[in-house]
Amino acid sequence: MPPAGPPWANFHSAQEILIKFYGGSFVTLPHESDYTLGTTPVAIDSKRNLARVGLLLSNTGATNIAISFKDTVAIATGVLLLPGGTFSLDWYYDGDLVERLLYGVSSGAGGTLHMLERFLIGA
């Protein structure tokens, strides 16, 4: 007789769930970067050259920041991140978009952006 409780009660880690559903583990490496942005668009790129499977951007400064897949991003045309705002991409929900290069621009000098990435390093 199976144990009582919800089906996930038998799992003790995320790796156990991944092995059950995908037939193997899913080992990732976190990497964090900080960027100072101004009014000219810049590439938001850690240059890790690994398979990125997760991305979280956070506006840690006092200016507005816009991000886009276009290198011509402007505050009025990009995805707007207000101070304290976040933006995320994940391989499961967003597919290959998580690996695409993003650009950022600030509404004024000294905008700050924090990036947390997850890279696939093993299976």
DSSP file (Angstrom, degrees, kcal/mol; ACC not computed):
  #  RESIDUE AA STRUCTURE BP1 BP2  ACC     N-H-->O    O-->H-N    N-H-->O    O-->H-N    TCO  KAPPA ALPHA  PHI   PSI    X-CA   Y-CA   Z-CA
    1    1 A M              0   0    0      0, 0.0     3,-0.1     0, 0.0     0, 0.0   0.000 360.0 360.0 360.0 130.0    0.0    0.0    0.0
    2    2 A P        -     0   0    0      0, 0.0     0, 0.0     0, 0.0     0, 0.0  -0.305 360.0 -93.1 -67.6 152.7    1.5    3.4   -1.0
    3    3 A P        -     0   0    0      0, 0.0     7,-0.1     0, 0.0     6,-0.1  -0.304  44.5-107.5 -64.5 149.2    2.2    5.9    1.8
    4    4 A A  S    S+     0   0    0     -3,-0.1     0, 0.0     5,-0.0     0, 0.0  -0.342  75.4  58.1 -73.2 157.3   -0.5    8.4    2.6
    5    5 A G  S    S-     0   0    0     -2,-0.1     5,-0.1     3,-0.0     0, 0.0  -0.462  93.7 -33.6 113.6 175.3   -0.1   12.0    1.7
    6    6 A P    >   -     0   0    0      0, 0.0     3,-1.8     0, 0.0     4,-0.3  -0.259  61.1-110.1 -66.7 156.9    0.4   14.0   -1.5
    7    7 A P  G >  S+     0   0    0      0, 0.0     3,-1.0     0, 0.0     4,-0.1   0.803 116.7  57.3 -60.7 -29.7    2.5   12.5   -4.3
    8    8 A W  G >  S+     0   0    0      1,-0.2     3,-1.7     2,-0.1     9,-0.0   0.589  83.0  85.2 -77.9  -8.4    5.4   14.9   -3.7
    9    9 A A  G <  S+     0   0    0     -3,-1.8    -1,-0.2     1,-0.3    -5,-0.0   0.739  82.9  60.8 -64.8 -21.0    5.7   13.9   -0.1
   10   10 A N  G <  S+     0   0    0     -3,-1.0     2,-0.4    -4,-0.3    -1,-0.3   0.521  89.8  85.4 -84.8  -4.8    8.0   11.0   -1.2
   11   11 A F    <   -     0   0    0     -3,-1.7     3,-0.1     1,-0.1     4,-0.0  -0.788  50.1-177.0 -99.0 140.9   10.5   13.4   -2.7
   12   12 A H        +     0   0    0     -2,-0.4     2,-0.3     1,-0.2    -1,-0.1   0.401  67.5  20.5-115.6  -0.7   13.2   14.9   -0.5
   13   13 A S  S  > S-     0   0    0      1,-0.1     4,-1.4     0, 0.0    -1,-0.2  -0.987  74.7-110.7-159.7 161.5   15.0   17.2   -3.0
   14   14 A A  H  > S+     0   0    0     -2,-0.3     4,-2.4     1,-0.2     5,-0.2   0.864 116.8  59.7 -62.9 -35.8   14.5   18.9   -6.4
   15   15 A Q  H  > S+     0   0    0      1,-0.2     4,-2.4     2,-0.2    -1,-0.2   0.877 101.4  53.3 -62.8 -36.9   17.0   16.5   -7.9
   16   16 A E  H  > S+     0   0    0      2,-0.2     4,-2.0     1,-0.2    -1,-0.2   0.904 109.7  48.3 -63.4 -40.5   14.8   13.5   -6.9
   17   17 A I  H  X S+     0   0    0     -4,-1.4     4,-2.6     2,-0.2     5,-0.3   0.928 111.6  49.4 -65.2 -45.0   11.8   15.1   -8.7
   18   18 A L  H  X S+     0   0    0     -4,-2.4     4,-2.9     1,-0.2     6,-0.8   0.891 110.3  50.5 -62.7 -39.9   13.9   15.8  -11.8
   19   19 A I  H  X S+     0   0    0     -4,-2.4     4,-1.5     4,-0.2    -1,-0.2   0.913 112.6  47.4 -63.2 -42.2   15.2   12.3  -11.9
   20   20 A K  H  < S+     0   0    0     -4,-2.0    -2,-0.2    -5,-0.2    -1,-0.2   0.931 122.0  33.2 -65.1 -46.5   11.7   10.9  -11.6
   21   21 A F  H  < S+     0   0    0     -4,-2.6    -2,-0.2     1,-0.1    -3,-0.2   0.831 133.6  25.2 -83.3 -33.0   10.1   13.1  -14.3
   22   22 A Y  H  < S-     0   0    0     -4,-2.9    -3,-0.2     2,-0.3    -2,-0.2   0.480  99.6-118.3-113.0  -5.4   13.1   13.5  -16.7
   23   23 A G  S  < S+     0   0    0     -4,-1.5     2,-0.3    -5,-0.5    -4,-0.2   0.602  86.0  47.1  80.5  10.2   15.1   10.4  -16.1
   24   24 A G  S    S-     0   0    0     -6,-0.8    -2,-0.3    -9,-0.1    -1,-0.1  -0.982  87.7 -85.1-169.0 169.2   18.2   12.2  -15.0
   25   25 A S        -     0   0    0     98,-0.9     2,-0.3    -2,-0.3   -10,-0.1  -0.277  24.7-145.2 -81.3 171.7   19.5   15.0  -12.8
   26   26 A F        -     0   0    0     -2,-0.1     2,-0.5     2,-0.0    97,-0.2  -0.805  19.3-171.4-141.5  89.2   19.7   18.6  -13.7
   27   27 A V  E     -A  122   0A   0     95,-2.2    94,-3.0    -2,-0.3    95,-1.3  -0.755   7.4-176.2 -96.6 126.0   22.8   20.2  -12.1
   28   28 A T  E     -A  120   0A   0     -2,-0.5    92,-0.2    92,-0.2    24,-0.1  -0.834  20.0-144.1-122.7 158.9   23.1   24.0  -12.4
   29   29 A L  E     -A  119   0A   0     90,-2.6    90,-2.3    -2,-0.3     2,-0.2  -0.984  18.3-140.3-119.7 122.5   25.7   26.6  -11.4
   30   30 A P  E     -A  118   0A   0      0, 0.0     2,-0.3     0, 0.0    88,-0.2  -0.574  20.3-177.3 -80.7 147.6   24.6   30.0  -10.2
   31   31 A H  E     -A  117   0A   0     86,-2.2    86,-3.1    -2,-0.2     2,-0.4  -0.982   7.7-159.2-144.9 132.8   26.4   33.1  -11.3
   32   32 A E  E     +A  116   0A   0     -2,-0.3     2,-0.3    84,-0.2    84,-0.2  -0.910  11.3 175.5-117.6 141.8   25.8   36.7  -10.3
   33   33 A S  E     -A  115   0A   0     82,-2.4    82,-3.3    -2,-0.4     2,-0.4  -0.977  16.2-148.1-139.6 151.1   26.9   40.0  -12.0
   34   34 A D  E     -A  114   0A   0     -2,-0.3     2,-0.4    80,-0.2    80,-0.2  -0.957  13.2-166.1-121.6 143.3   26.3   43.7  -11.4
   35   35 A Y  E     -A  113   0A   0     78,-2.7    78,-2.4    -2,-0.4     2,-0.6  -0.974  15.2-149.0-130.0 140.5   26.0   46.3  -14.0
   36   36 A T  E     -A  112   0A   0     -2,-0.4     2,-0.3    76,-0.2    76,-0.2  -0.957  27.7-164.4-105.6 121.4   26.1   50.1  -13.9
   37   37 A L  E     +A  111   0A   0     74,-3.4    74,-2.2    -2,-0.6    73,-0.4  -0.782  13.3 179.4-111.5 150.2   23.8   51.5  -16.7
   38   38 A G        -     0   0    0      2,-0.6    68,-3.4    -2,-0.3    70,-0.1  -0.397  54.0 -69.5-123.6-155.3   23.6   55.0  -18.2
   39   39 A T  S    S+     0   0    0     66,-0.2    36,-0.1    -2,-0.2    70,-0.1   0.410 110.0  78.5 -88.2   2.2   21.4   56.5  -21.0
   40   40 A T  S    S-     0   0    0     34,-0.0    -2,-0.6    64,-0.0    66,-0.1  -0.948  92.1-107.9-108.5 130.7   23.2   54.5  -23.7
   41   41 A P        -     0   0    0      0, 0.0     2,-0.3     0, 0.0    64,-0.2  -0.236  38.9-173.4 -58.2 140.7   22.1   50.9  -24.2
   42   42 A V  E     -D  104   0B   0     62,-2.2    62,-2.6    -4,-0.1     2,-0.2  -0.964  29.5-102.0-132.8 152.2   24.7   48.2  -23.1
   43   43 A A  E     -D  103   0B   0     -2,-0.3     2,-0.9    60,-0.2    60,-0.3  -0.530  23.1-145.7 -71.3 135.8   24.7   44.4  -23.4
   44   44 A I  E     +D  102   0B   0     58,-3.1    58,-0.7    -2,-0.2     2,-0.4  -0.846  47.2 141.3-102.2  94.1   23.8   42.6  -20.2
   45   45 A D        -     0   0    0     -2,-0.9    -2,-0.1    56,-0.1    56,-0.0  -0.979  44.8-166.7-146.8 122.0   26.1   39.6  -20.7
   46   46 A S        -     0   0    0     -2,-0.4    -1,-0.1   -13,-0.1   -14,-0.0   0.605  35.9-138.6 -82.9 -12.0   28.3   37.7  -18.2
   47   47 A K        +     0   0    0      1,-0.1    -2,-0.0     3,-0.1    -1,-0.0   0.825  55.3 141.6  58.0  34.9   30.2   36.0  -21.1
   48   48 A R        -     0   0    0      2,-0.1     3,-0.1   -17,-0.0    -1,-0.1   0.737  47.7-149.4 -77.8 -22.1   30.1   32.7  -19.3
   49   49 A N        +     0   0    0      1,-0.2     2,-0.3     3,-0.0    -1,-0.0   0.856  53.9 121.1  53.9  40.1   29.5   30.8  -22.6
   50   50 A L  S    S-     0   0    0      0, 0.0     2,-0.9     0, 0.0    -1,-0.2  -0.798  79.2 -83.1-121.4 168.0   27.5   28.0  -20.8
   51   51 A A  E     -B  120   0A   0     69,-0.5    69,-3.0    -2,-0.3     2,-0.4  -0.622  47.4-148.8 -75.5 105.2   23.9   26.9  -21.4
   52   52 A R  E     +B  119   0A   0     -2,-0.9    67,-0.3    67,-0.2     3,-0.1  -0.611  25.9 169.9 -79.1 130.4   21.8   29.4  -19.4
   53   53 A V  E     +     0   0A   0     65,-3.2    38,-2.5    -2,-0.4     2,-0.3   0.457  64.5  29.6-117.7  -6.8   18.6   27.9  -18.0
   54   54 A G  E     -BC 118  90A   0     64,-1.4    64,-2.4    36,-0.2     2,-0.3  -0.988  57.2-176.6-154.6 146.0   17.5   30.6  -15.7
   55   55 A L  E     +BC 117  89A   0     34,-2.5    34,-2.2    -2,-0.3     2,-0.4  -0.989   3.1 180.0-146.5 132.7   17.8   34.4  -15.5
   56   56 A L  E     -BC 116  88A   0     60,-2.4    60,-2.9    -2,-0.3     2,-0.4  -0.987   7.1-170.1-133.2 124.2   16.7   36.9  -12.9
   57   57 A L  E     -BC 115  87A   0     30,-3.3    30,-2.1    -2,-0.4     2,-0.4  -0.920   3.9-172.0-111.4 140.4   17.3   40.7  -13.3
   58   58 A S  E     -BC 114  86A   0     56,-2.4    56,-2.8    -2,-0.4     2,-1.1  -0.994  24.5-134.7-135.2 128.7   16.7   43.1  -10.4
   59   59 A N  E     +B  113   0A   0     26,-2.7    25,-2.7    -2,-0.4    54,-0.2  -0.716  30.2 172.5 -79.8 103.4   16.8   46.9  -10.6
   60   60 A T        +     0   0    0     52,-1.1    53,-0.2    -2,-1.1    -1,-0.2   0.352  50.9  74.2 -96.2   4.6   18.8   47.6   -7.4
   61   61 A G  S    S-     0   0    0     51,-1.0    23,-0.2     2,-0.2    50,-0.1  -0.255  87.9-105.7-107.3-165.4   19.2   51.3   -8.0
   62   62 A A  S    S+     0   0    0     48,-0.3     2,-0.2    21,-0.1    49,-0.1   0.456  90.0  79.0-103.4  -4.7   17.1   54.5   -7.9
   63   63 A T  S    S-     0   0    0     47,-0.1     2,-0.2    19,-0.1    -2,-0.2  -0.627  86.0-102.1-100.6 162.2   16.6   55.1  -11.6
   64   64 A N        -     0   0    0     -2,-0.2    43,-2.5    18,-0.1     2,-0.4  -0.586  37.5-160.2 -76.5 146.1   14.2   53.4  -14.0
   65   65 A I  E     -FE  81 106B   0     16,-2.3    16,-4.1    41,-0.2     2,-0.4  -0.977   6.8-160.1-128.9 142.5   15.7   50.7  -16.2
   66   66 A A  E     -FE  80 105B   0     39,-2.6    39,-2.0    -2,-0.4     2,-0.3  -0.966   8.1-167.1-120.0 141.7   14.5   49.3  -19.5
   67   67 A I  E     +FE  79 104B   0     12,-1.8    12,-3.2    -2,-0.4     2,-0.3  -0.914  13.8 157.9-125.5 154.4   15.6   46.0  -21.0
   68   68 A S  E     - E   0 103B   0     35,-1.9    35,-2.9    -2,-0.3     5,-0.1  -0.979  51.3-117.4-163.0 163.3   15.1   44.5  -24.4
   69   69 A F  S    S+     0   0    0     -2,-0.3     2,-0.4    33,-0.2    32,-0.1   0.543  95.5  86.2 -81.8  -8.9   16.4   41.9  -26.9
   70   70 A K  S >  S-     0   0    0     33,-0.1     3,-1.2     1,-0.1    33,-0.2  -0.750  75.5-142.2 -95.3 138.9   17.1   44.9  -29.2
   71   71 A D  T 3  S+     0   0    0     -2,-0.4    -1,-0.1     1,-0.3    33,-0.1   0.476  99.9  65.6 -76.8  -0.3   20.3   46.9  -28.9
   72   72 A T  T 3  S+     0   0    0    -32,-0.1    -1,-0.3    31,-0.1     5,-0.1   0.125  74.1 151.3-103.0  18.5   18.3   50.1  -29.6
   73   73 A V    <   -     0   0    0     -3,-1.2     2,-0.3    -5,-0.1    -5,-0.1  -0.156  19.6-179.2 -54.4 141.7   16.4   49.8  -26.3
   74   74 A A    >>  -     0   0    0     -7,-0.1     4,-1.9    31,-0.1     3,-1.5  -0.916  43.9-102.5-134.9 162.9   15.1   53.1  -24.8
   75   75 A I  T 34 S+     0   0    0     -2,-0.3    -8,-0.1     1,-0.3    32,-0.1   0.866 123.6  48.0 -54.5 -36.9   13.2   53.7  -21.6
   76   76 A A  T 34 S+     0   0    0      1,-0.2    -1,-0.3   -10,-0.1     4,-0.1   0.596 118.8  38.0 -81.5 -10.5   10.1   54.2  -23.7
   77   77 A T  T <4 S+     0   0    0     -3,-1.5    -2,-0.2     2,-0.1    -1,-0.2   0.562 103.0  71.1-119.0 -10.2   10.5   51.1  -25.8
   78   78 A G  S  < S-     0   0    0     -4,-1.9     2,-0.6     1,-0.1   -10,-0.2  -0.340  96.5 -75.5 -99.2-178.4   11.8   48.4  -23.5
   79   79 A V  E     -F   67   0B   0    -12,-3.2   -12,-1.8    -2,-0.1     2,-0.4  -0.716  57.9-129.5 -76.7 117.9   10.4   46.3  -20.6
   80   80 A L  E     -F   66   0B   0     -2,-0.6     2,-0.6   -14,-0.2   -14,-0.2  -0.560  23.5-170.3 -81.4 127.2   10.4   48.9  -17.8
   81   81 A L  E     -F   65   0B   0    -16,-4.1   -16,-2.3    -2,-0.4     3,-0.1  -0.946  10.3-157.6-114.9 108.7   11.9   47.9  -14.4
   82   82 A L    >   -     0   0    0     -2,-0.6     3,-3.2   -18,-0.2   -23,-0.3  -0.359  48.4 -65.2 -73.1 163.2   11.1   50.5  -11.7
   83   83 A P  T 3  S+     0   0    0      0, 0.0    -1,-0.2     0, 0.0   -23,-0.2  -0.292 131.8  17.3 -51.5 128.4   13.5   50.6   -8.7
   84   84 A G  T 3  S+     0   0    0    -25,-2.7   -24,-0.1     1,-0.3    -2,-0.1   0.333  99.1 134.6  87.3  -6.3   13.1   47.3   -6.9
   85   85 A G    <   -     0   0    0     -3,-3.2   -26,-2.7   -26,-0.1     2,-0.3  -0.347  38.3-155.2 -76.3 156.8   11.5   45.7  -10.0
   86   86 A T  E     -C   58   0A   0    -28,-0.2     2,-0.3    -3,-0.1   -28,-0.2  -0.898  12.1-166.8-131.3 160.2   12.5   42.3  -11.3
   87   87 A F  E     -C   57   0A   0    -30,-2.1   -30,-3.3    -2,-0.3     2,-0.3  -0.986  15.0-175.5-143.6 135.0   12.4   40.4  -14.7
   88   88 A S  E     -C   56   0A   0     -2,-0.3     2,-0.3   -32,-0.2   -32,-0.2  -0.973  14.4-170.5-138.5 153.3   12.9   36.6  -15.1
   89   89 A L  E     -C   55   0A   0    -34,-2.2   -34,-2.5    -2,-0.3     2,-0.3  -0.982   8.7-171.5-134.7 146.2   13.2   34.0  -17.8
   90   90 A D  E  >  -C   54   0A   0     -2,-0.3     4,-3.2   -36,-0.2     5,-0.4  -0.999  29.4-128.9-141.0 140.3   13.3   30.2  -17.3
   91   91 A W  H  > S+     0   0    0    -38,-2.5     4,-1.3    -2,-0.3   -37,-0.1   0.851 106.7  55.3 -56.3 -37.6   14.0   27.4  -19.8
   92   92 A Y  H  4 S+     0   0    0    -39,-0.3    -1,-0.2     1,-0.2   -38,-0.1   0.901 123.1  22.6 -67.2 -42.2   10.9   25.5  -18.9
   93   93 A Y  H  4 S+     0   0    0     -3,-0.3    -2,-0.2     2,-0.1    -1,-0.2   0.777 133.1  35.3 -95.1 -30.6    8.5   28.4  -19.5
   94   94 A D  H >< S-     0   0    0     -4,-3.2     3,-1.7     1,-0.3    -3,-0.2   0.417  83.6-160.6-111.4  -0.7   10.4   30.7  -21.9
   95   95 A G  G ><  -     0   0    0     -4,-1.3     3,-1.3    -5,-0.4    -1,-0.3  -0.247  69.8  -6.5  58.8-136.5   12.3   28.2  -24.0
   96   96 A D  G >  S+     0   0    0      1,-0.3     3,-1.6     2,-0.2     4,-0.5   0.579 114.5  86.0 -74.0  -8.3   15.3   29.6  -25.9
   97   97 A L  G X  S+     0   0    0     -3,-1.7     3,-1.2     1,-0.3    -1,-0.3   0.833  79.0  67.4 -58.3 -29.6   14.6   33.2  -24.9
   98   98 A V  G <  S+     0   0    0     -3,-1.3    -1,-0.3     1,-0.3    -2,-0.2   0.747 101.1  47.7 -63.7 -22.2   16.5   32.5  -21.7
   99   99 A E  G <  S+     0   0    0     -3,-1.6    -1,-0.3    -4,-0.2    -2,-0.2   0.526  89.4 106.7 -95.8  -6.3   19.7   32.2  -23.7
  100  100 A R  S <  S-     0   0    0     -3,-1.2     2,-0.2    -4,-0.5    -3,-0.0  -0.416  77.6-103.6 -78.0 149.9   19.3   35.3  -25.8
  101  101 A L        -     0   0    0     -2,-0.1     2,-0.3   -32,-0.1   -56,-0.1  -0.506  36.1-156.6 -72.3 133.5   21.4   38.5  -25.2
  102  102 A L  E     -D   44   0B   0    -58,-0.7   -58,-3.1    -2,-0.2     2,-0.3  -0.787   2.3-151.7-109.0 155.8   19.6   41.3  -23.4
  103  103 A Y  E     -DE  43  68B   0    -35,-2.9   -35,-1.9    -2,-0.3     2,-0.3  -0.933  11.0-162.9-123.4 149.2   20.4   45.0  -23.5
  104  104 A G  E     -DE  42  67B   0    -62,-2.6   -62,-2.2    -2,-0.3     2,-0.3  -0.956   9.5-178.1-134.7 154.0   19.7   47.6  -20.8
  105  105 A V  E     - E   0  66B   0    -39,-2.0   -39,-2.6    -2,-0.3     2,-0.3  -0.986  16.6-139.5-146.5 149.6   19.4   51.3  -20.5
  106  106 A S  E     - E   0  65B   0    -68,-3.4   -41,-0.2    -2,-0.3   -31,-0.2  -0.769  19.7-127.8-110.2 155.5   18.8   53.6  -17.5
  107  107 A S  S    S+     0   0    0    -43,-2.5     2,-0.3    -2,-0.3   -68,-0.1   0.595  94.9   5.4 -75.3 -10.5   16.7   56.8  -17.3
  108  108 A G  S >  S-     0   0    0    -44,-0.3     3,-0.8   -70,-0.1   -45,-0.1  -0.957  98.4 -65.2-159.6 172.8   19.7   58.5  -15.8
  109  109 A A  T 3  S+     0   0    0     -2,-0.3   -71,-0.2     1,-0.2    -2,-0.1  -0.333 109.7  30.5 -65.2 146.6   23.4   58.0  -15.0
  110  110 A G  T 3  S+     0   0    0    -73,-0.4   -48,-0.3     1,-0.2    -1,-0.2   0.686  71.7 162.3  82.5  19.7   24.3   55.5  -12.4
  111  111 A G  E <   -A   37   0A   0    -74,-2.2   -74,-3.4    -3,-0.8     2,-0.4  -0.466  25.0-149.3 -67.4 144.2   21.5   53.0  -12.8
  112  112 A T  E     -A   36   0A   0    -76,-0.2   -52,-1.1   -49,-0.2   -51,-1.0  -0.962  15.9-177.0-124.9 137.6   22.3   49.6  -11.2
  113  113 A L  E     -AB  35  59A   0    -78,-2.4   -78,-2.7    -2,-0.4     2,-0.4  -0.995  11.2-154.7-132.5 132.8   21.1   46.2  -12.3
  114  114 A H  E     -AB  34  58A   0    -56,-2.8   -56,-2.4    -2,-0.4     2,-0.5  -0.918  10.9-162.4-108.9 134.7   21.8   42.8  -10.6
  115  115 A M  E     -AB  33  57A   0    -82,-3.3   -82,-2.4    -2,-0.4     2,-0.5  -0.971   8.5-172.6-121.1 128.9   21.8   39.6  -12.7
  116  116 A L  E     -AB  32  56A   0    -60,-2.9   -60,-2.4    -2,-0.5     2,-0.3  -0.984  15.1-177.8-116.7 120.7   21.5   36.1  -11.3
  117  117 A E  E     -AB  31  55A   0    -86,-3.1   -86,-2.2    -2,-0.5     2,-0.4  -0.835  18.9-150.2-116.6 155.4   21.9   33.4  -13.8
  118  118 A R  E     -AB  30  54A   0    -64,-2.4   -65,-3.2    -2,-0.3   -64,-1.4  -0.997  15.5-164.3-122.8 128.9   21.7   29.6  -13.7
  119  119 A F  E     -AB  29  52A   0    -90,-2.3   -90,-2.6    -2,-0.4     2,-0.5  -0.911  22.6-120.8-114.0 139.0   23.8   27.6  -16.1
  120  120 A L  E     +AB  28  51A   0    -69,-3.0   -69,-0.5    -2,-0.4   -92,-0.2  -0.647  40.7 159.9 -74.7 124.3   23.4   23.9  -16.9
  121  121 A I  E     +     0   0A   0    -94,-3.0     2,-0.3    -2,-0.5   -93,-0.2   0.428  58.2   9.9-126.7  -3.4   26.6   22.1  -16.0
  122  122 A G  E      A   27   0A   0    -95,-1.3   -95,-2.2     1,-0.1    -1,-0.3  -0.983 360.0 360.0-169.8 159.9   25.6   18.5  -15.6
  123  123 A A              0   0    0     -2,-0.3   -98,-0.9   -97,-0.2    -1,-0.1   0.291 360.0 360.0-143.8 360.0   22.9   15.9  -16.1
